[in-house]
Amino acid sequence: MRVALLCGGLGEARLAPFLAAESPGGADLLLADLGVSSMQIDDPARGFTFKDDGPLDMRMNPARGQSASALLSTLDQGGLAGLLAELRTEGAAVRHAVLGVGLNCGTARGEFPDELRQTATSLALERGETVARLLVFARLLESLDEWLALHDLEGFAPVRERFESVRFPLVALSITDDELMTERGTHVLVDCYANAPRRVERIAPADVQARRIGHFGFFRDQFQASLWQRTATLLQGFEQPQETAA
């Protein structure tokens, strides 16, 4: 009996060529280690549990990369905020990517504040059924793993093709005193959507009678009547007119 090992993500983009190379005639058995076990989560030495004190490690593979505590010790307040979205590359190779995702899964309409009740939504409201947050999170990780595996195999080309398939209009709001996202960085991101109508609108604090906006200021209540309303107007302009019966 011959055994071949594949260490890493098991997305189709990575698994299919591996099987074709290692066992062209097909495999008799596929044994997969899927996900994380409760023993890993409960072990204080891994840094995932809140029940017991332990080192802040938080690596899925303790033998690779630096621990969370080591990373945090090198960051100031601005750098820590930047962890919400970070990509580090070496040439065409991705060293690591960090994403912060905010997703409203189960909030009911009546649970939103009065000022958001008519505009805010959740997955449960959109689907008309209960949505399990863990399943949403698992599917998100699966999707990210598939894209990273594809990038490892074929580089950025298939990712670029996905960007270029977008045809709907895009507007990016670029804040002049944003300490994390520069104007150039905004244009680089928006220009990935090469075949979509797109534009970047620059906004200075003085435009909304503010001393400062910064990277996260957009979400402060003080901009409800200015930045929020401006965004709502932009989104309403993108709405498709409803078809009427002849």
Secondary structure as UniProt FT lines:
FT   HELIX           12..22
FT   TURN            24..25
FT   HELIX           38..42
FT   HELIX           44..46
FT   TURN            62..63
FT   HELIX           68..72
FT   TURN            73..74
FT   HELIX           77..82
FT   TURN            83..84
FT   STRAND          85..90
FT   TURN            91..92
FT   STRAND          93..99
FT   HELIX           109..111
FT   HELIX           114..116
FT   TURN            117..119
FT   HELIX           123..127
FT   HELIX           133..154
FT   TURN            155..156
FT   HELIX           157..164
FT   STRAND          170..175
FT   TURN            176..177
FT   HELIX           183..190
FT   TURN            191..192
FT   TURN            194..195
FT   STRAND          198..203
FT   HELIX           205..208
FT   TURN            214..216
FT   HELIX           217..219
FT   HELIX           221..223
FT   HELIX           224..228
FT   HELIX           229..238
//
